[in-house]
Every structure is written in structure tokens, then in C-alpha cells.
Amino acid sequence: FSFGIGLTYPLCGFIIAHYGWRFVFYTTGSIGAFWCIFWYFFAFDTPSLHPRITQQELRYIQGSVGNQITE
């Protein structure tokens, strides 16, 4: 059981009862689209690509992680 399911089922039931079943797809689709846009602009592949990280923070992260092999 996850938080999303526990929140979405009652919310979708409310939306269906008041606005119709089609509006559930508009609502959940819009939330998903906004979530993707948020992560596109605010998430970065590596800490070194983040525009607001300080050199001290970057050294700390790189020192804590160590040498890791990524595929």
C-alpha cells in the first residue's frame, strides 16, 4: 500500500461523483505532466551539473560517495 494509491482512490471517487469519469483522466494526466515538467527543470544527472551547488558541497558529496562504477 502506498501513499499515492491511498490518496488517489478517494480523490478519484470524489471527482467521478461530482464531475464525471472523464475528468479523472484529465486530472491525473495533468498532475503527471506537471510532475514530469518539475523534474525536468529541477533534477540533474550529477551534482556537478546542478547550477546552484557550491564547491564545498560538491567536494563533500564526491568525497562521501567515493569511486563508484556506473553503467
C-alpha positions as CSV (number, residue, x, y, z in Angstrom):
1,F,0.0,0.0,0.0
2,S,1.5,3.3,-1.0
3,F,0.6,6.9,-0.2
4,G,-0.3,7.6,-3.8
5,I,-2.9,4.9,-4.0
6,G,-4.4,5.7,-0.7
7,L,-4.8,9.3,-1.8
8,T,-5.8,8.8,-5.4
9,Y,-8.6,6.3,-4.9
10,P,-10.7,8.5,-2.7
11,L,-9.9,11.6,-4.8
12,C,-10.9,9.9,-8.0
13,G,-14.1,8.7,-6.4
14,F,-14.9,12.3,-5.4
15,I,-14.1,13.6,-8.9
16,I,-16.2,10.9,-10.6
17,A,-19.2,11.7,-8.3
18,H,-19.0,15.4,-8.9
19,Y,-17.5,15.9,-12.4
20,G,-17.8,12.6,-14.3
21,W,-15.4,9.8,-15.1
22,R,-13.6,11.7,-17.9
23,F,-12.4,14.4,-15.6
24,V,-10.4,11.8,-13.6
25,F,-8.2,11.2,-16.6
26,Y,-7.7,14.9,-17.2
27,T,-6.8,15.5,-13.5
28,T,-4.4,12.6,-13.1
29,G,-2.8,13.2,-16.5
30,S,-2.3,16.9,-15.7
31,I,-0.7,16.0,-12.4
32,G,1.6,13.6,-14.1
33,A,2.6,16.1,-16.8
34,F,3.3,18.8,-14.2
35,W,5.4,16.3,-12.2
36,C,7.5,15.5,-15.3
37,I,8.0,19.1,-16.1
38,F,9.0,19.8,-12.5
39,W,11.6,17.0,-12.5
40,Y,12.9,18.0,-16.0
41,F,13.8,21.5,-14.7
42,F,14.9,20.7,-11.1
43,A,16.6,17.3,-11.2
44,F,20.1,16.8,-12.6
45,D,22.1,13.7,-13.6
46,T,25.0,14.5,-11.4
47,P,25.7,17.0,-8.6
48,S,28.3,18.7,-10.7
49,L,25.6,19.7,-13.2
50,H,23.5,21.4,-10.6
51,P,23.7,25.2,-11.2
52,R,23.3,26.2,-7.5
53,I,25.7,23.8,-5.8
54,T,28.7,25.2,-4.1
55,Q,32.2,23.8,-4.5
56,Q,32.3,22.9,-0.8
57,E,29.0,20.9,-1.2
58,L,30.3,19.2,-4.4
59,R,33.6,18.2,-2.7
60,Y,31.7,16.8,0.3
61,I,29.4,14.7,-2.0
62,Q,32.2,13.4,-4.1
63,G,34.3,12.6,-1.1
64,S,31.3,10.7,0.6
65,V,30.4,8.7,-2.5
66,G,33.9,7.7,-3.4
67,N,34.7,5.8,-6.6
68,Q,31.7,4.1,-7.9
69,I,31.3,2.5,-11.3
70,T,28.1,3.4,-13.2
71,E,26.8,1.7,-16.3
